Amino acid sequence: MSGYPQPPYGGPPQAPYAVTRSYDRPWSGLAIAAFVLSLLGFLGFTAVLGIILGIAGIFATRGGTRRGVGLAIAAIPISLVTGAISLFVVLGTIFLIRVVAEFPKKLEPILMAKQFDSLVIENFRHIASTKLSATVSDLELESWLASVRTKHGSLVKIEGFDTSVDPAHTVVLSGRFVNGSASIRVDFKADSLTDIRLEDLAIGGSSLLEFASDGTAEELAKDPDQPAAKPPDEGGP
């Protein structure tokens, strides 16, 4: 019998179990795509895709087989927030366009009126901003309308949008008058989506705000036979 100790029961020692490290696991493509789309959720449809792929990414990373569960989970609330902001902006823009599109209907009773009376004043004050209403007196409004009728005649019809100089603050309409067509420039101020006010109104280049500010109405009041001042000829020297 040998003097060497016997090997332990069960045979020779075995190698330890291999440990799978987290950085050895592959990333989930669904989780990454969901997170990226959620950040682009301001486009609208990408927010929907971010939510769908976020849910799919959670299942794809379940059990720790793949990395990215945190990205998949984060993609869902981010998509909800960015998608809600996108929806609010779209609906707000549509509503603003609809409100602005109603301005022609509000201008027609003023520009089509055969005579200047309290109804014309009431319609004007109803749509004018605080600044415009405070700047333009009844006499100045009457004088400006008279000068417009002298040059263009009464308004027959507003035919539609001609060009948009600054859609956020200005709309240019095409108006058909008795003496021909002329542009109608509407400057407005949106205090809110439901409260849009007229800041200035110009027909054929004649601005109501400038007319009231340069004292033309007072000159006409002193001498009714005096013709309204005309804007300088842009084509001259």
Order of alpha helices (4+ residues) and beta strands (2+ residues): alpha-alpha-alpha-alpha-alpha-alpha-alpha-beta-beta-beta-beta-beta-alpha-alpha
